[in-house]
Amino acid sequence: MGGRYVAFRIYSLSYTEFLEFHQLQDDEAALEKYTRFGGFPYLRHLPLRDEVVLEYLRSIYIP
């Protein structure tokens, strides 16, 4: 059964949506988080810390 997967098309949040999702102020720190982690909607459920987010991002397959 290896090699099987289900593909979902997920679009990134805009910077404005990212700020709203994470309840952040529009400042340099928020912009750095957006450019570092991206705008994946699921990030709303994770603490925005390198070790947590980067592990999640490694688990995503992007063709």
PDBQT receptor file of N, H, CA, C and O in Angstrom, charges set to zero:
ATOM      1  N   MET A   1       0.819  -1.196   0.000  1.00  0.00    +0.000 N 
ATOM      2  CA  MET A   1       0.000   0.000   0.000  1.00  0.00    +0.000 C 
ATOM      3  C   MET A   1       0.863   1.261   0.000  1.00  0.00    +0.000 C 
ATOM      4  O   MET A   1       0.328   2.369  -0.008  1.00  0.00    +0.000 OA
ATOM      5  N   GLY A   2       2.155   1.114   0.009  1.00  0.00    +0.000 N 
ATOM      6  H   GLY A   2       2.589   0.214   0.015  1.00  0.00    +0.000 HD
ATOM      7  CA  GLY A   2       3.028   2.284   0.011  1.00  0.00    +0.000 C 
ATOM      8  C   GLY A   2       2.889   3.081  -1.269  1.00  0.00    +0.000 C 
ATOM      9  O   GLY A   2       2.505   2.550  -2.311  1.00  0.00    +0.000 OA
ATOM     10  N   GLY A   3       3.201   4.348  -1.180  1.00  0.00    +0.000 N 
ATOM     11  H   GLY A   3       3.512   4.779  -0.334  1.00  0.00    +0.000 HD
ATOM     12  CA  GLY A   3       3.156   5.212  -2.346  1.00  0.00    +0.000 C 
ATOM     13  C   GLY A   3       1.810   5.832  -2.624  1.00  0.00    +0.000 C 
ATOM     14  O   GLY A   3       1.680   6.613  -3.566  1.00  0.00    +0.000 OA
ATOM     15  N   ARG A   4       0.815   5.512  -1.843  1.00  0.00    +0.000 N 
ATOM     16  H   ARG A   4       0.921   4.877  -1.078  1.00  0.00    +0.000 HD
ATOM     17  CA  ARG A   4      -0.502   6.107  -2.063  1.00  0.00    +0.000 C 
ATOM     18  C   ARG A   4      -0.613   7.405  -1.274  1.00  0.00    +0.000 C 
ATOM     19  O   ARG A   4      -0.060   7.540  -0.182  1.00  0.00    +0.000 OA
ATOM     20  N   TYR A   5      -1.327   8.338  -1.841  1.00  0.00    +0.000 N 
ATOM     21  H   TYR A   5      -1.776   8.229  -2.728  1.00  0.00    +0.000 HD
ATOM     22  CA  TYR A   5      -1.564   9.598  -1.152  1.00  0.00    +0.000 C 
ATOM     23  C   TYR A   5      -2.832  10.230  -1.706  1.00  0.00    +0.000 C 
ATOM     24  O   TYR A   5      -3.316   9.849  -2.771  1.00  0.00    +0.000 OA
ATOM     25  N   VAL A   6      -3.349  11.174  -0.990  1.00  0.00    +0.000 N 
ATOM     26  H   VAL A   6      -2.956  11.483  -0.125  1.00  0.00    +0.000 HD
ATOM     27  CA  VAL A   6      -4.516  11.938  -1.433  1.00  0.00    +0.000 C 
ATOM     28  C   VAL A   6      -4.046  13.372  -1.625  1.00  0.00    +0.000 C 
ATOM     29  O   VAL A   6      -3.437  13.958  -0.730  1.00  0.00    +0.000 OA
ATOM     30  N   ALA A   7      -4.326  13.923  -2.770  1.00  0.00    +0.000 N 
ATOM     31  H   ALA A   7      -4.821  13.447  -3.497  1.00  0.00    +0.000 HD
ATOM     32  CA  ALA A   7      -3.896  15.286  -3.079  1.00  0.00    +0.000 C 
ATOM     33  C   ALA A   7      -5.006  16.279  -2.755  1.00  0.00    +0.000 C 
ATOM     34  O   ALA A   7      -6.162  16.075  -3.125  1.00  0.00    +0.000 OA
ATOM     35  N   PHE A   8      -4.649  17.337  -2.074  1.00  0.00    +0.000 N 
ATOM     36  H   PHE A   8      -3.709  17.503  -1.773  1.00  0.00    +0.000 HD
ATOM     37  CA  PHE A   8      -5.549  18.444  -1.786  1.00  0.00    +0.000 C 
ATOM     38  C   PHE A   8      -4.904  19.706  -2.319  1.00  0.00    +0.000 C 
ATOM     39  O   PHE A   8      -3.714  19.929  -2.096  1.00  0.00    +0.000 OA
ATOM     40  N   ARG A   9      -5.650  20.522  -3.006  1.00  0.00    +0.000 N 
ATOM     41  H   ARG A   9      -6.616  20.341  -3.186  1.00  0.00    +0.000 HD
ATOM     42  CA  ARG A   9      -5.128  21.804  -3.472  1.00  0.00    +0.000 C 
ATOM     43  C   ARG A   9      -5.462  22.839  -2.401  1.00  0.00    +0.000 C 
ATOM     44  O   ARG A   9      -6.632  23.126  -2.150  1.00  0.00    +0.000 OA
ATOM     45  N   ILE A  10      -4.435  23.392  -1.776  1.00  0.00    +0.000 N 
ATOM     46  H   ILE A  10      -3.484  23.159  -1.980  1.00  0.00    +0.000 HD
ATOM     47  CA  ILE A  10      -4.606  24.383  -0.720  1.00  0.00    +0.000 C 
ATOM     48  C   ILE A  10      -3.859  25.643  -1.130  1.00  0.00    +0.000 C 
ATOM     49  O   ILE A  10      -2.677  25.598  -1.469  1.00  0.00    +0.000 OA
ATOM     50  N   TYR A  11      -4.549  26.740  -1.095  1.00  0.00    +0.000 N 
ATOM     51  H   TYR A  11      -5.510  26.777  -0.820  1.00  0.00    +0.000 HD
ATOM     52  CA  TYR A  11      -3.934  28.004  -1.466  1.00  0.00    +0.000 C 
ATOM     53  C   TYR A  11      -3.454  28.734  -0.220  1.00  0.00    +0.000 C 
ATOM     54  O   TYR A  11      -4.073  28.667   0.842  1.00  0.00    +0.000 OA
ATOM     55  N   SER A  12      -2.362  29.413  -0.373  1.00  0.00    +0.000 N 
ATOM     56  H   SER A  12      -1.859  29.467  -1.236  1.00  0.00    +0.000 HD
ATOM     57  CA  SER A  12      -1.754  30.150   0.722  1.00  0.00    +0.000 C 
ATOM     58  C   SER A  12      -2.611  31.351   1.109  1.00  0.00    +0.000 C 
ATOM     59  O   SER A  12      -3.304  31.941   0.279  1.00  0.00    +0.000 OA
ATOM     60  N   LEU A  13      -2.544  31.690   2.384  1.00  0.00    +0.000 N 
ATOM     61  H   LEU A  13      -1.981  31.210   3.058  1.00  0.00    +0.000 HD
ATOM     62  CA  LEU A  13      -3.209  32.900   2.860  1.00  0.00    +0.000 C 
ATOM     63  C   LEU A  13      -2.431  34.119   2.379  1.00  0.00    +0.000 C 
ATOM     64  O   LEU A  13      -1.209  34.071   2.234  1.00  0.00    +0.000 OA
ATOM     65  N   SER A  14      -3.135  35.187   2.141  1.00  0.00    +0.000 N 
ATOM     66  H   SER A  14      -4.127  35.225   2.259  1.00  0.00    +0.000 HD
ATOM     67  CA  SER A  14      -2.458  36.446   1.861  1.00  0.00    +0.000 C 
ATOM     68  C   SER A  14      -1.857  36.948   3.169  1.00  0.00    +0.000 C 
ATOM     69  O   SER A  14      -2.173  36.434   4.241  1.00  0.00    +0.000 OA
ATOM     70  N   TYR A  15      -1.001  37.939   3.078  1.00  0.00    +0.000 N 
ATOM     71  H   TYR A  15      -0.743  38.357   2.207  1.00  0.00    +0.000 HD
ATOM     72  CA  TYR A  15      -0.387  38.495   4.287  1.00  0.00    +0.000 C 
ATOM     73  C   TYR A  15      -1.455  39.056   5.228  1.00  0.00    +0.000 C 
ATOM     74  O   TYR A  15      -1.378  38.868   6.442  1.00  0.00    +0.000 OA
ATOM     75  N   THR A  16      -2.436  39.737   4.670  1.00  0.00    +0.000 N 
ATOM     76  H   THR A  16      -2.498  39.890   3.684  1.00  0.00    +0.000 HD
ATOM     77  CA  THR A  16      -3.524  40.300   5.488  1.00  0.00    +0.000 C 
ATOM     78  C   THR A  16      -4.300  39.189   6.190  1.00  0.00    +0.000 C 
ATOM     79  O   THR A  16      -4.623  39.310   7.372  1.00  0.00    +0.000 OA
ATOM     80  N   GLU A  17      -4.600  38.113   5.472  1.00  0.00    +0.000 N 
ATOM     81  H   GLU A  17      -4.338  38.015   4.512  1.00  0.00    +0.000 HD
ATOM     82  CA  GLU A  17      -5.300  36.977   6.076  1.00  0.00    +0.000 C 
ATOM     83  C   GLU A  17      -4.445  36.322   7.154  1.00  0.00    +0.000 C 
ATOM     84  O   GLU A  17      -4.960  35.930   8.202  1.00  0.00    +0.000 OA
ATOM     85  N   PHE A  18      -3.147  36.200   6.906  1.00  0.00    +0.000 N 
ATOM     86  H   PHE A  18      -2.729  36.519   6.056  1.00  0.00    +0.000 HD
ATOM     87  CA  PHE A  18      -2.219  35.641   7.891  1.00  0.00    +0.000 C 
ATOM     88  C   PHE A  18      -2.268  36.446   9.187  1.00  0.00    +0.000 C 
ATOM     89  O   PHE A  18      -2.325  35.875  10.276  1.00  0.00    +0.000 OA
ATOM     90  N   LEU A  19      -2.247  37.768   9.065  1.00  0.00    +0.000 N 
ATOM     91  H   LEU A  19      -2.201  38.232   8.181  1.00  0.00    +0.000 HD
ATOM     92  CA  LEU A  19      -2.323  38.631  10.256  1.00  0.00    +0.000 C 
ATOM     93  C   LEU A  19      -3.626  38.393  11.018  1.00  0.00    +0.000 C 
ATOM     94  O   LEU A  19      -3.619  38.303  12.246  1.00  0.00    +0.000 OA
ATOM     95  N   GLU A  20      -4.735  38.291  10.302  1.00  0.00    +0.000 N 
ATOM     96  H   GLU A  20      -4.741  38.364   9.304  1.00  0.00    +0.000 HD
ATOM     97  CA  GLU A  20      -6.030  38.069  10.937  1.00  0.00    +0.000 C 
ATOM     98  C   GLU A  20      -6.094  36.696  11.603  1.00  0.00    +0.000 C 
ATOM     99  O   GLU A  20      -6.554  36.580  12.739  1.00  0.00    +0.000 OA
ATOM    100  N   PHE A  21      -5.636  35.654  10.903  1.00  0.00    +0.000 N 
ATOM    101  H   PHE A  21      -5.262  35.748   9.981  1.00  0.00    +0.000 HD
ATOM    102  CA  PHE A  21      -5.664  34.294  11.446  1.00  0.00    +0.000 C 
ATOM    103  C   PHE A  21      -4.892  34.190  12.759  1.00  0.00    +0.000 C 
ATOM    104  O   PHE A  21      -5.341  33.543  13.705  1.00  0.00    +0.000 OA
ATOM    105  N   HIS A  22      -3.724  34.835  12.806  1.00  0.00    +0.000 N 
ATOM    106  H   HIS A  22      -3.359  35.360  12.037  1.00  0.00    +0.000 HD
ATOM    107  CA  HIS A  22      -2.849  34.714  13.972  1.00  0.00    +0.000 C 
ATOM    108  C   HIS A  22      -2.978  35.883  14.944  1.00  0.00    +0.000 C 
ATOM    109  O   HIS A  22      -2.259  35.956  15.940  1.00  0.00    +0.000 OA
ATOM    110  N   GLN A  23      -3.893  36.786  14.646  1.00  0.00    +0.000 N 
ATOM    111  H   GLN A  23      -4.477  36.727  13.836  1.00  0.00    +0.000 HD
ATOM    112  CA  GLN A  23      -4.139  37.956  15.493  1.00  0.00    +0.000 C 
ATOM    113  C   GLN A  23      -2.829  38.695  15.773  1.00  0.00    +0.000 C 
ATOM    114  O   GLN A  23      -2.469  38.946  16.923  1.00  0.00    +0.000 OA
ATOM    115  N   LEU A  24      -2.128  39.036  14.687  1.00  0.00    +0.000 N 
ATOM    116  H   LEU A  24      -2.420  38.832  13.753  1.00  0.00    +0.000 HD
ATOM    117  CA  LEU A  24      -0.848  39.731  14.782  1.00  0.00    +0.000 C 
ATOM    118  C   LEU A  24      -0.996  41.167  14.296  1.00  0.00    +0.000 C 
ATOM    119  O   LEU A  24      -1.870  41.476  13.487  1.00  0.00    +0.000 OA
ATOM    120  N   GLN A  25      -0.134  42.031  14.798  1.00  0.00    +0.000 N 
ATOM    121  H   GLN A  25       0.576  41.779  15.456  1.00  0.00    +0.000 HD
ATOM    122  CA  GLN A  25      -0.053  43.401  14.312  1.00  0.00    +0.000 C 
ATOM    123  C   GLN A  25       0.819  43.421  13.065  1.00  0.00    +0.000 C 
ATOM    124  O   GLN A  25       1.723  42.599  12.921  1.00  0.00    +0.000 OA
ATOM    125  N   ASP A  26       0.552  44.351  12.174  1.00  0.00    +0.000 N 
ATOM    126  H   ASP A  26      -0.183  45.019  12.291  1.00  0.00    +0.000 HD
ATOM    127  CA  ASP A  26       1.340  44.495  10.953  1.00  0.00    +0.000 C 
ATOM    128  C   ASP A  26       2.655  45.184  11.304  1.00  0.00    +0.000 C 
ATOM    129  O   ASP A  26       2.734  46.412  11.337  1.00  0.00    +0.000 OA
ATOM    130  N   ASP A  27       3.686  44.381  11.565  1.00  0.00    +0.000 N 
ATOM    131  H   ASP A  27       3.622  43.384  11.539  1.00  0.00    +0.000 HD
ATOM    132  CA  ASP A  27       4.998  44.921  11.883  1.00  0.00    +0.000 C 
ATOM    133  C   ASP A  27       6.074  44.014  11.278  1.00  0.00    +0.000 C 
ATOM    134  O   ASP A  27       5.759  43.018  10.627  1.00  0.00    +0.000 OA
ATOM    135  N   GLU A  28       7.323  44.360  11.494  1.00  0.00    +0.000 N 
ATOM    136  H   GLU A  28       7.578  45.169  12.023  1.00  0.00    +0.000 HD
ATOM    137  CA  GLU A  28       8.421  43.590  10.903  1.00  0.00    +0.000 C 
ATOM    138  C   GLU A  28       8.464  42.152  11.407  1.00  0.00    +0.000 C 
ATOM    139  O   GLU A  28       8.793  41.242  10.646  1.00  0.00    +0.000 OA
ATOM    140  N   ALA A  29       8.138  41.938  12.670  1.00  0.00    +0.000 N 
ATOM    141  H   ALA A  29       7.871  42.678  13.287  1.00  0.00    +0.000 HD
ATOM    142  CA  ALA A  29       8.150  40.584  13.228  1.00  0.00    +0.000 C 
ATOM    143  C   ALA A  29       7.096  39.706  12.552  1.00  0.00    +0.000 C 
ATOM    144  O   ALA A  29       7.360  38.540  12.259  1.00  0.00    +0.000 OA
ATOM    145  N   ALA A  30       5.914  40.250  12.306  1.00  0.00    +0.000 N 
ATOM    146  H   ALA A  30       5.699  41.197  12.544  1.00  0.00    +0.000 HD
ATOM    147  CA  ALA A  30       4.848  39.492  11.639  1.00  0.00    +0.000 C 
ATOM    148  C   ALA A  30       5.229  39.200  10.191  1.00  0.00    +0.000 C 
ATOM    149  O   ALA A  30       4.999  38.094   9.703  1.00  0.00    +0.000 OA
ATOM    150  N   LEU A  31       5.802  40.168   9.508  1.00  0.00    +0.000 N 
ATOM    151  H   LEU A  31       5.989  41.067   9.904  1.00  0.00    +0.000 HD
ATOM    152  CA  LEU A  31       6.229  39.965   8.130  1.00  0.00    +0.000 C 
ATOM    153  C   LEU A  31       7.315  38.894   8.060  1.00  0.00    +0.000 C 
ATOM    154  O   LEU A  31       7.318  38.081   7.135  1.00  0.00    +0.000 OA
ATOM    155  N   GLU A  32       8.226  38.882   9.011  1.00  0.00    +0.000 N 
ATOM    156  H   GLU A  32       8.224  39.542   9.762  1.00  0.00    +0.000 HD
ATOM    157  CA  GLU A  32       9.277  37.864   9.058  1.00  0.00    +0.000 C 
ATOM    158  C   GLU A  32       8.681  36.473   9.250  1.00  0.00    +0.000 C 
ATOM    159  O   GLU A  32       9.130  35.513   8.624  1.00  0.00    +0.000 OA
ATOM    160  N   LYS A  33       7.671  36.359  10.115  1.00  0.00    +0.000 N 
ATOM    161  H   LYS A  33       7.306  37.138  10.624  1.00  0.00    +0.000 HD
ATOM    162  CA  LYS A  33       7.003  35.073  10.318  1.00  0.00    +0.000 C 
ATOM    163  C   LYS A  33       6.308  34.614   9.046  1.00  0.00    +0.000 C 
ATOM    164  O   LYS A  33       6.364  33.436   8.694  1.00  0.00    +0.000 OA
ATOM    165  N   TYR A  34       5.656  35.536   8.360  1.00  0.00    +0.000 N 
ATOM    166  H   TYR A  34       5.610  36.493   8.646  1.00  0.00    +0.000 HD
ATOM    167  CA  TYR A  34       4.950  35.195   7.125  1.00  0.00    +0.000 C 
ATOM    168  C   TYR A  34       5.931  34.714   6.051  1.00  0.00    +0.000 C 
ATOM    169  O   TYR A  34       5.687  33.703   5.393  1.00  0.00    +0.000 OA
ATOM    170  N   THR A  35       7.027  35.431   5.879  1.00  0.00    +0.000 N 
ATOM    171  H   THR A  35       7.226  36.253   6.414  1.00  0.00    +0.000 HD
ATOM    172  CA  THR A  35       7.996  35.029   4.860  1.00  0.00    +0.000 C 
ATOM    173  C   THR A  35       8.749  33.771   5.258  1.00  0.00    +0.000 C 
ATOM    174  O   THR A  35       9.180  33.016   4.386  1.00  0.00    +0.000 OA
ATOM    175  N   ARG A  36       8.917  33.528   6.533  1.00  0.00    +0.000 N 
ATOM    176  H   ARG A  36       8.567  34.141   7.241  1.00  0.00    +0.000 HD
ATOM    177  CA  ARG A  36       9.637  32.336   7.003  1.00  0.00    +0.000 C 
ATOM    178  C   ARG A  36       8.762  31.080   6.947  1.00  0.00    +0.000 C 
ATOM    179  O   ARG A  36       9.213  30.032   6.485  1.00  0.00    +0.000 OA
ATOM    180  N   PHE A  37       7.538  31.181   7.406  1.00  0.00    +0.000 N 
ATOM    181  H   PHE A  37       7.172  32.033   7.781  1.00  0.00    +0.000 HD
ATOM    182  CA  PHE A  37       6.667  30.022   7.536  1.00  0.00    +0.000 C 
ATOM    183  C   PHE A  37       5.648  29.882   6.408  1.00  0.00    +0.000 C 
ATOM    184  O   PHE A  37       5.122  28.791   6.191  1.00  0.00    +0.000 OA
ATOM    185  N   GLY A  38       5.363  30.951   5.698  1.00  0.00    +0.000 N 
ATOM    186  H   GLY A  38       5.790  31.838   5.875  1.00  0.00    +0.000 HD
ATOM    187  CA  GLY A  38       4.370  30.893   4.631  1.00  0.00    +0.000 C 
ATOM    188  C   GLY A  38       2.965  31.109   5.174  1.00  0.00    +0.000 C 
ATOM    189  O   GLY A  38       2.773  31.383   6.358  1.00  0.00    +0.000 OA
ATOM    190  N   GLY A  39       2.010  30.984   4.301  1.00  0.00    +0.000 N 
ATOM    191  H   GLY A  39       2.167  30.762   3.338  1.00  0.00    +0.000 HD
ATOM    192  CA  GLY A  39       0.635  31.279   4.680  1.00  0.00    +0.000 C 
ATOM    193  C   GLY A  39      -0.276  30.070   4.670  1.00  0.00    +0.000 C 
ATOM    194  O   GLY A  39      -1.454  30.189   4.334  1.00  0.00    +0.000 OA
ATOM    195  N   PHE A  40       0.250  28.899   5.036  1.00  0.00    +0.000 N 
ATOM    196  H   PHE A  40       1.207  28.802   5.309  1.00  0.00    +0.000 HD
ATOM    197  CA  PHE A  40      -0.605  27.719   5.079  1.00  0.00    +0.000 C 
ATOM    198  C   PHE A  40      -1.663  27.881   6.169  1.00  0.00    +0.000 C 
ATOM    199  O   PHE A  40      -1.328  28.178   7.315  1.00  0.00    +0.000 OA
ATOM    200  N   PRO A  41      -2.937  27.688   5.820  1.00  0.00    +0.000 N 
ATOM    201  CA  PRO A  41      -4.018  27.889   6.789  1.00  0.00    +0.000 C 
ATOM    202  C   PRO A  41      -3.885  27.039   8.056  1.00  0.00    +0.000 C 
ATOM    203  O   PRO A  41      -4.263  27.497   9.134  1.00  0.00    +0.000 OA
ATOM    204  N   TYR A  42      -3.356  25.808   7.954  1.00  0.00    +0.000 N 
ATOM    205  H   TYR A  42      -3.049  25.436   7.078  1.00  0.00    +0.000 HD
ATOM    206  CA  TYR A  42      -3.264  24.934   9.130  1.00  0.00    +0.000 C 
ATOM    207  C   TYR A  42      -2.340  25.503  10.212  1.00  0.00    +0.000 C 
ATOM    208  O   TYR A  42      -2.452  25.124  11.378  1.00  0.00    +0.000 OA
ATOM    209  N   LEU A  43      -1.441  26.396   9.844  1.00  0.00    +0.000 N 
ATOM    210  H   LEU A  43      -1.350  26.704   8.897  1.00  0.00    +0.000 HD
ATOM    211  CA  LEU A  43      -0.528  26.979  10.828  1.00  0.00    +0.000 C 
ATOM    212  C   LEU A  43      -1.276  27.682  11.957  1.00  0.00    +0.000 C 
ATOM    213  O   LEU A  43      -0.716  27.938  13.023  1.00  0.00    +0.000 OA
ATOM    214  N   ARG A  44      -2.526  27.983  11.713  1.00  0.00    +0.000 N 
ATOM    215  H   ARG A  44      -2.981  27.775  10.847  1.00  0.00    +0.000 HD
ATOM    216  CA  ARG A  44      -3.334  28.610  12.754  1.00  0.00    +0.000 C 
ATOM    217  C   ARG A  44      -3.420  27.718  13.996  1.00  0.00    +0.000 C 
ATOM    218  O   ARG A  44      -3.580  28.217  15.110  1.00  0.00    +0.000 OA
ATOM    219  N   HIS A  45      -3.316  26.423  13.808  1.00  0.00    +0.000 N 
ATOM    220  H   HIS A  45      -3.187  26.017  12.903  1.00  0.00    +0.000 HD
ATOM    221  CA  HIS A  45      -3.439  25.466  14.898  1.00  0.00    +0.000 C 
ATOM    222  C   HIS A  45      -2.112  25.145  15.581  1.00  0.00    +0.000 C 
ATOM    223  O   HIS A  45      -2.069  24.345  16.515  1.00  0.00    +0.000 OA
ATOM    224  N   LEU A  46      -1.042  25.764  15.120  1.00  0.00    +0.000 N 
ATOM    225  H   LEU A  46      -1.077  26.414  14.361  1.00  0.00    +0.000 HD
ATOM    226  CA  LEU A  46       0.290  25.479  15.670  1.00  0.00    +0.000 C 
ATOM    227  C   LEU A  46       0.899  26.739  16.268  1.00  0.00    +0.000 C 
ATOM    228  O   LEU A  46       0.624  27.848  15.809  1.00  0.00    +0.000 OA
ATOM    229  N   PRO A  47       1.721  26.567  17.288  1.00  0.00    +0.000 N 
ATOM    230  CA  PRO A  47       2.469  27.728  17.781  1.00  0.00    +0.000 C 
ATOM    231  C   PRO A  47       3.512  28.107  16.729  1.00  0.00    +0.000 C 
ATOM    232  O   PRO A  47       4.166  27.227  16.169  1.00  0.00    +0.000 OA
ATOM    233  N   LEU A  48       3.673  29.382  16.456  1.00  0.00    +0.000 N 
ATOM    234  H   LEU A  48       3.142  30.097  16.910  1.00  0.00    +0.000 HD
ATOM    235  CA  LEU A  48       4.602  29.831  15.421  1.00  0.00    +0.000 C 
ATOM    236  C   LEU A  48       6.039  29.829  15.945  1.00  0.00    +0.000 C 
ATOM    237  O   LEU A  48       6.656  30.877  16.135  1.00  0.00    +0.000 OA
ATOM    238  N   ARG A  49       6.547  28.618  16.170  1.00  0.00    +0.000 N 
ATOM    239  H   ARG A  49       6.046  27.767  16.015  1.00  0.00    +0.000 HD
ATOM    240  CA  ARG A  49       7.936  28.419  16.597  1.00  0.00    +0.000 C 
ATOM    241  C   ARG A  49       8.628  27.546  15.563  1.00  0.00    +0.000 C 
ATOM    242  O   ARG A  49       8.020  26.639  14.996  1.00  0.00    +0.000 OA
ATOM    243  N   ASP A  50       9.900  27.825  15.322  1.00  0.00    +0.000 N 
ATOM    244  H   ASP A  50      10.395  28.562  15.783  1.00  0.00    +0.000 HD
ATOM    245  CA  ASP A  50      10.643  27.121  14.272  1.00  0.00    +0.000 C 
ATOM    246  C   ASP A  50      10.498  25.612  14.335  1.00  0.00    +0.000 C 
ATOM    247  O   ASP A  50      10.137  24.985  13.339  1.00  0.00    +0.000 OA
ATOM    248  N   GLU A  51      10.773  25.017  15.488  1.00  0.00    +0.000 N 
ATOM    249  H   GLU A  51      11.066  25.526  16.297  1.00  0.00    +0.000 HD
ATOM    250  CA  GLU A  51      10.798  23.556  15.571  1.00  0.00    +0.000 C 
ATOM    251  C   GLU A  51       9.441  22.929  15.273  1.00  0.00    +0.000 C 
ATOM    252  O   GLU A  51       9.378  21.826  14.730  1.00  0.00    +0.000 OA
ATOM    253  N   VAL A  52       8.371  23.607  15.615  1.00  0.00    +0.000 N 
ATOM    254  H   VAL A  52       8.422  24.503  16.056  1.00  0.00    +0.000 HD
ATOM    255  CA  VAL A  52       7.023  23.084  15.389  1.00  0.00    +0.000 C 
ATOM    256  C   VAL A  52       6.611  23.270  13.925  1.00  0.00    +0.000 C 
ATOM    257  O   VAL A  52       6.194  22.319  13.264  1.00  0.00    +0.000 OA
ATOM    258  N   VAL A  53       6.730  24.480  13.439  1.00  0.00    +0.000 N 
ATOM    259  H   VAL A  53       7.069  25.253  13.976  1.00  0.00    +0.000 HD
ATOM    260  CA  VAL A  53       6.269  24.786  12.086  1.00  0.00    +0.000 C 
ATOM    261  C   VAL A  53       7.125  24.085  11.035  1.00  0.00    +0.000 C 
ATOM    262  O   VAL A  53       6.587  23.557  10.061  1.00  0.00    +0.000 OA
ATOM    263  N   LEU A  54       8.438  24.069  11.211  1.00  0.00    +0.000 N 
ATOM    264  H   LEU A  54       8.875  24.498  12.002  1.00  0.00    +0.000 HD
ATOM    265  CA  LEU A  54       9.295  23.445  10.209  1.00  0.00    +0.000 C 
ATOM    266  C   LEU A  54       9.056  21.939  10.132  1.00  0.00    +0.000 C 
ATOM    267  O   LEU A  54       9.161  21.363   9.049  1.00  0.00    +0.000 OA
ATOM    268  N   GLU A  55       8.740  21.294  11.234  1.00  0.00    +0.000 N 
ATOM    269  H   GLU A  55       8.654  21.762  12.114  1.00  0.00    +0.000 HD
ATOM    270  CA  GLU A  55       8.388  19.871  11.204  1.00  0.00    +0.000 C 
ATOM    271  C   GLU A  55       7.101  19.666  10.402  1.00  0.00    +0.000 C 
ATOM    272  O   GLU A  55       7.011  18.732   9.606  1.00  0.00    +0.000 OA
ATOM    273  N   TYR A  56       6.122  20.519  10.604  1.00  0.00    +0.000 N 
ATOM    274  H   TYR A  56       6.195  21.278  11.251  1.00  0.00    +0.000 HD
ATOM    275  CA  TYR A  56       4.882  20.443   9.832  1.00  0.00    +0.000 C 
ATOM    276  C   TYR A  56       5.159  20.668   8.344  1.00  0.00    +0.000 C 
ATOM    277  O   TYR A  56       4.668  19.916   7.503  1.00  0.00    +0.000 OA
ATOM    278  N   LEU A  57       5.942  21.697   8.017  1.00  0.00    +0.000 N 
ATOM    279  H   LEU A  57       6.341  22.308   8.701  1.00  0.00    +0.000 HD
ATOM    280  CA  LEU A  57       6.227  21.994   6.622  1.00  0.00    +0.000 C 
ATOM    281  C   LEU A  57       6.982  20.858   5.934  1.00  0.00    +0.000 C 
ATOM    282  O   LEU A  57       6.764  20.612   4.747  1.00  0.00    +0.000 OA
ATOM    283  N   ARG A  58       7.856  20.166   6.646  1.00  0.00    +0.000 N 
ATOM    284  H   ARG A  58       8.033  20.366   7.610  1.00  0.00    +0.000 HD
ATOM    285  CA  ARG A  58       8.573  19.022   6.082  1.00  0.00    +0.000 C 
ATOM    286  C   ARG A  58       7.621  17.874   5.737  1.00  0.00    +0.000 C 
ATOM    287  O   ARG A  58       7.916  17.060   4.861  1.00  0.00    +0.000 OA
ATOM    288  N   SER A  59       6.491  17.811   6.420  1.00  0.00    +0.000 N 
ATOM    289  H   SER A  59       6.251  18.472   7.132  1.00  0.00    +0.000 HD
ATOM    290  CA  SER A  59       5.547  16.709   6.200  1.00  0.00    +0.000 C 
ATOM    291  C   SER A  59       4.621  16.952   5.013  1.00  0.00    +0.000 C 
ATOM    292  O   SER A  59       3.851  16.067   4.641  1.00  0.00    +0.000 OA
ATOM    293  N   ILE A  60       4.685  18.133   4.417  1.00  0.00    +0.000 N 
ATOM    294  H   ILE A  60       5.310  18.853   4.719  1.00  0.00    +0.000 HD
ATOM    295  CA  ILE A  60       3.821  18.463   3.290  1.00  0.00    +0.000 C 
ATOM    296  C   ILE A  60       4.537  18.132   1.996  1.00  0.00    +0.000 C 
ATOM    297  O   ILE A  60       5.695  18.502   1.803  1.00  0.00    +0.000 OA
ATOM    298  N   TYR A  61       3.860  17.452   1.134  1.00  0.00    +0.000 N 
ATOM    299  H   TYR A  61       2.920  17.151   1.290  1.00  0.00    +0.000 HD
ATOM    300  CA  TYR A  61       4.387  17.149  -0.190  1.00  0.00    +0.000 C 
ATOM    301  C   TYR A  61       3.791  18.148  -1.172  1.00  0.00    +0.000 C 
ATOM    302  O   TYR A  61       2.572  18.248  -1.307  1.00  0.00    +0.000 OA
ATOM    303  N   ILE A  62       4.656  18.880  -1.851  1.00  0.00    +0.000 N 
ATOM    304  H   ILE A  62       5.646  18.798  -1.741  1.00  0.00    +0.000 HD
ATOM    305  CA  ILE A  62       4.193  19.860  -2.830  1.00  0.00    +0.000 C 
ATOM    306  C   ILE A  62       4.750  19.457  -4.188  1.00  0.00    +0.000 C 
ATOM    307  O   ILE A  62       5.959  19.549  -4.404  1.00  0.00    +0.000 OA
ATOM    308  N   PRO A  63       3.887  19.006  -5.122  1.00  0.00    +0.000 N 
ATOM    309  CA  PRO A  63       4.382  18.585  -6.451  1.00  0.00    +0.000 C 
ATOM    310  C   PRO A  63       4.834  19.750  -7.295  1.00  0.00    +0.000 C 
ATOM    311  O   PRO A  63       5.273  19.557  -8.429  1.00  0.00    +0.000 OA
TER     312      PRO A  63
